[in-house]
Amino acid sequence: MGFELRTPLDYPLQDTIASHAVTKEQAALKAVDEWLASSGTKEDDVRCLLLRTRFAWVAVLVDPKTAQPFKMILGEKIGE
């Protein structure tokens, strides 16, 4: 009963970056694409969880094998 630690999560963490392409948070996805290009990380090796904070969109990049977040990327500020 309850939540076991280190159990892979089976909700939006399964989203690929490409699956978010139809959303309106294009600035956050552009920042993710720029980071992927500069780091040499393949898009297939990451999952993305878009979070809306009070002031900005944040993309959390997650390792799909371990479900561990490894990078947070700030998108554009909301309300500008």
C-alpha positions, 0 to 999 in steps of 0.5 A: 500500500502506498507509493514505493520509491524508485518505481517508474511513473506511468503518467505524462513522463512517457511523452516524447518531445515530439508529442508536445510539438502540437502544444502552444508552449513552443518557446519551451520546446525550442529551449529543449531543442537547443539544449539537445543540440548543444549537449549531443543528446538524442531526442529518443533518449529523453522524455519530457514533462512540461510544467506550468509554474506561476511565472514560466513554463519549465520542461523537465527532461527525464531518463526513460529507463530510470524515470529520474529527472536529469535536467530542467529547462526554463521556457519563456516567462508567462504574461510577457 
